[in-house]
């Protein structure tokens, strides 16, 4: 490897893509193409970067398996940044195995970190955790340590382990400063903001206030009866009743919990749970049936009693009833939460991350676009959707996994 290639590689490692391009911009040999591709990716021209990396992979000879594998890893990272979540994971796994078998521990670990970040975006937290465990804690460059710790942060946030998240952020901050790469320092700072962003609202006795992630975590062990709108469960400590497949019952439970200790009129319950504009006797009959079903479901946790005006909730073994609600209740809040990371997403990637049909996601995006909440650029398969980060709106990291199994 000649001196210009070495100097360009060192410039990229230090986060100086322009310095790297100054050394290899006019060269078309395989190593130069690869370095130019990585430099263009750091500068944000992802389409050009992908083209250069593919050209480099083809240009490397049959005996240069490690170099080709590094190109695959770089392309996988571009796919991750571009939110192409359906990029073939087998190609990355093969490149990772090649790098590990040839002793390139740092780049093999980097490939594993990319896969873990992809799994985290898809909400597959257990798999992301296993991938990190496979990599191990072997000595890594500072930049790789930052990426690893940010994945640990993402997992800890999704699992509501605030102390673990803060400890990982501290380690990530030290590694970022050690690397001397401003972009990594900024990424850690951005992750820090998540822990200071309201993650939920607490509604109790007619009032409400925002909760940070740590407060949501403490609420998981509360003795209060909690109606959790994130997971559609009603719970108290270790006992939980899932109403995820019973939206009408959950709507009734929430209305009763929000009004507690007062009762809720039959008209208000019918309007809120059935979306009925005009109440007739058929609605009243249906309400009696649904209240009976809810009473059966909540028997381990609460009683539901009839009053002159309507119905009231009477919790068992506790004197507090709380509603844990999303910080912003919007019809397409989950789509907005994913887009709040400020990155451009394709509709297919959103469908994968949200586990929704592509058509449902497309309809949601079109509706949000009509109300100027999201914007798109590009056409066809190249079309991407994004929105500027909204102050006070949680990102996809704050779409939590179940607090406990029902």
Residue pairs with C-beta under 8 A, 6 or more apart in sequence:
1 31
4 23
4 24
4 27
5 23
5 24
5 31
5 32
5 35
7 23
8 19
8 20
8 21
8 23
8 24
8 32
8 35
8 39
9 20
9 35
11 17
11 19
11 20
11 23
12 20
12 35
12 38
12 39
12 42
13 141
13 143
14 180
14 181
15 42
15 179
15 180
15 181
15 182
15 183
15 184
17 38
17 39
17 40
17 42
17 43
18 39
18 43
20 35
20 36
20 38
20 39
21 36
21 39
24 31
24 32
24 35
24 36
25 36
29 59
30 56
30 59
30 60
30 61
30 64
30 67
31 56
31 67
33 52
33 53
33 55
33 56
33 59
34 52
34 53
34 56
34 57
34 67
34 70
34 71
34 74
36 52
37 48
37 49
37 50
37 51
37 52
37 53
37 55
37 56
37 71
37 74
38 49
38 53
38 74
39 49
40 46
40 48
40 49
40 52
41 49
41 74
41 77
41 78
41 81
42 183
46 78
46 81
46 82
49 74
49 78
50 75
50 78
53 71
53 74
53 75
53 78
54 71
54 75
56 67
56 71
57 68
57 71
57 72
57 75
60 67
60 68
60 71
65 98
65 102
66 98
66 99
66 102
66 104
68 95
68 98
69 94
69 95
69 96
69 98
69 99
69 104
69 107
70 95
70 99
70 104
70 107
72 91
72 92
72 94
72 95
73 92
73 95
73 96
73 99
73 107
73 110
73 111
73 114
75 87
76 87
76 91
76 92
76 95
76 111
76 114
76 115
77 110
77 114
79 85
79 87
80 87
80 114
80 117
80 118
80 121
81 343
82 344
83 121
83 343
83 344
83 345
83 346
83 349
83 384
84 346
84 349
85 118
85 121
85 122
85 348
85 349
85 352
85 353
86 348
86 349
86 352
89 115
89 118
92 111
92 114
92 115
93 115
95 111
96 108
96 111
96 112
96 115
99 105
99 107
99 108
99 111
100 108
105 138
105 140
106 140
106 141
106 144
108 135
109 135
109 138
109 140
109 144
109 148
110 144
110 147
112 131
112 132
112 134
112 135
113 132
113 135
113 144
113 147
113 148
113 151
115 131
116 128
116 131
116 132
116 135
116 151
117 128
117 147
117 150
117 151
117 154
119 125
119 127
119 128
119 131
120 128
120 151
120 154
120 155
120 158
121 353
121 396
122 352
122 353
123 158
123 353
123 355
123 399
123 401
125 155
125 158
125 159
125 401
128 151
128 154
128 155
129 155
132 148
132 151
132 152
132 155
135 148
140 148
141 179
142 175
142 176
142 178
142 179
143 175
143 179
143 181
143 184
145 171
145 172
145 175
146 172
146 175
146 176
146 179
146 184
146 187
146 188
149 168
149 169
149 171
149 172
149 175
150 168
150 172
150 187
150 188
150 191
152 164
152 165
152 168
153 165
153 168
153 169
153 172
153 191
154 397
156 162
156 164
156 165
156 168
157 165
157 194
157 195
157 213
157 397
157 398
157 400
158 397
158 399
158 400
158 401
159 400
159 401
160 213
160 216
160 217
160 220
160 400
160 403
161 217
162 195
162 213
162 214
162 217
165 195
165 213
166 195
169 188
169 191
169 192
169 195
172 188
172 191
173 185
173 188
173 192
175 184
176 184
176 185
176 187
176 188
177 185
194 213
194 394
194 395
194 397
194 398
195 212
195 213
195 214
196 212
197 212
197 213
197 392
197 393
197 394
197 395
197 398
198 210
198 211
198 212
198 327
198 392
198 394
199 211
199 212
199 213
199 216
199 327
199 394
199 398
199 400
200 210
200 211
200 216
200 230
200 324
200 325
200 326
200 327
201 208
201 209
201 210
201 211
201 324
201 325
201 326
201 327
202 208
202 209
202 210
202 211
202 215
202 219
202 322
202 323
202 324
202 325
203 257
203 258
203 322
203 323
203 325
204 320
204 321
204 322
204 323
205 260
205 261
206 258
206 259
208 325
210 327
211 219
211 324
213 398
216 324
216 400
219 226
219 322
219 324
220 403
220 404
221 237
222 237
222 320
222 322
223 236
223 237
223 317
223 318
223 320
224 236
224 318
224 320
224 321
224 322
225 234
225 235
225 236
225 257
225 301
225 302
225 315
225 318
225 320
225 321
225 322
226 234
226 235
226 236
226 322
226 323
226 324
227 234
227 250
227 253
227 254
227 257
227 321
227 322
227 323
227 324
228 234
228 235
228 324
228 403
229 254
229 323
229 324
229 325
229 326
230 324
230 326
230 399
230 400
231 242
231 244
231 400
231 402
231 403
232 242
232 243
232 244
232 247
232 250
233 240
233 241
233 242
233 243
233 244
233 402
233 406
234 240
234 241
234 243
234 250
234 253
234 257
234 298
234 301
234 302
235 241
235 301
235 403
235 404
235 406
236 301
236 315
236 317
236 318
238 404
239 300
239 301
240 404
240 405
240 406
241 297
241 298
241 300
241 301
241 406
242 406
243 249
243 250
243 253
243 297
244 250
246 293
246 297
248 273
248 274
248 290
249 290
249 293
249 294
249 297
251 272
251 273
252 269
252 272
252 273
252 290
252 291
252 294
253 294
253 298
253 313
254 323
255 264
255 268
255 269
255 272
255 273
256 264
256 269
256 304
256 311
256 312
256 313
257 313
257 321
257 322
257 323
258 323
259 312
259 313
260 312
260 313
260 315
260 321
261 312
261 321
262 312
263 307
263 309
263 310
263 311
263 312
264 309
264 310
264 311
264 312
265 309
265 310
266 279
266 284
266 287
266 309
266 310
266 311
267 279
267 310
268 310
269 287
269 291
269 310
269 311
270 276
270 279
270 283
270 284
270 287
271 277
271 279
273 287
273 290
274 283
274 286
274 287
276 283
291 304
291 311
294 304
295 303
295 304
298 304
300 316
301 315
301 316
302 313
302 314
302 315
302 316
303 313
303 314
303 316
304 311
304 312
304 313
304 314
305 311
305 312
305 314
313 321
315 321
326 333
327 392
327 393
327 394
328 336
328 392
328 393
330 336
331 364
331 367
332 364
332 367
332 368
334 354
334 399
335 350
335 354
335 361
335 364
335 365
335 368
335 374
336 368
336 373
336 374
336 387
336 390
336 393
337 393
337 394
337 395
337 396
337 398
337 399
338 345
338 350
338 353
338 354
338 395
338 396
338 399
339 345
339 350
339 374
339 385
339 386
339 387
340 387
340 389
340 390
340 393
340 394
340 395
340 396
341 389
341 395
341 396
342 386
342 387
342 388
342 389
343 386
344 377
344 384
344 385
344 386
345 353
345 384
345 385
345 386
346 381
346 383
346 384
346 385
347 358
347 361
347 362
347 365
347 383
347 385
348 358
350 356
350 361
350 365
350 385
351 357
351 358
351 360
351 361
353 396
354 361
365 374
365 376
365 385
368 374
369 375
369 376
369 385
373 387
374 385
374 386
374 387
375 385
375 386
375 387
376 383
376 384
376 385
376 386
377 383
377 384
378 384
389 395
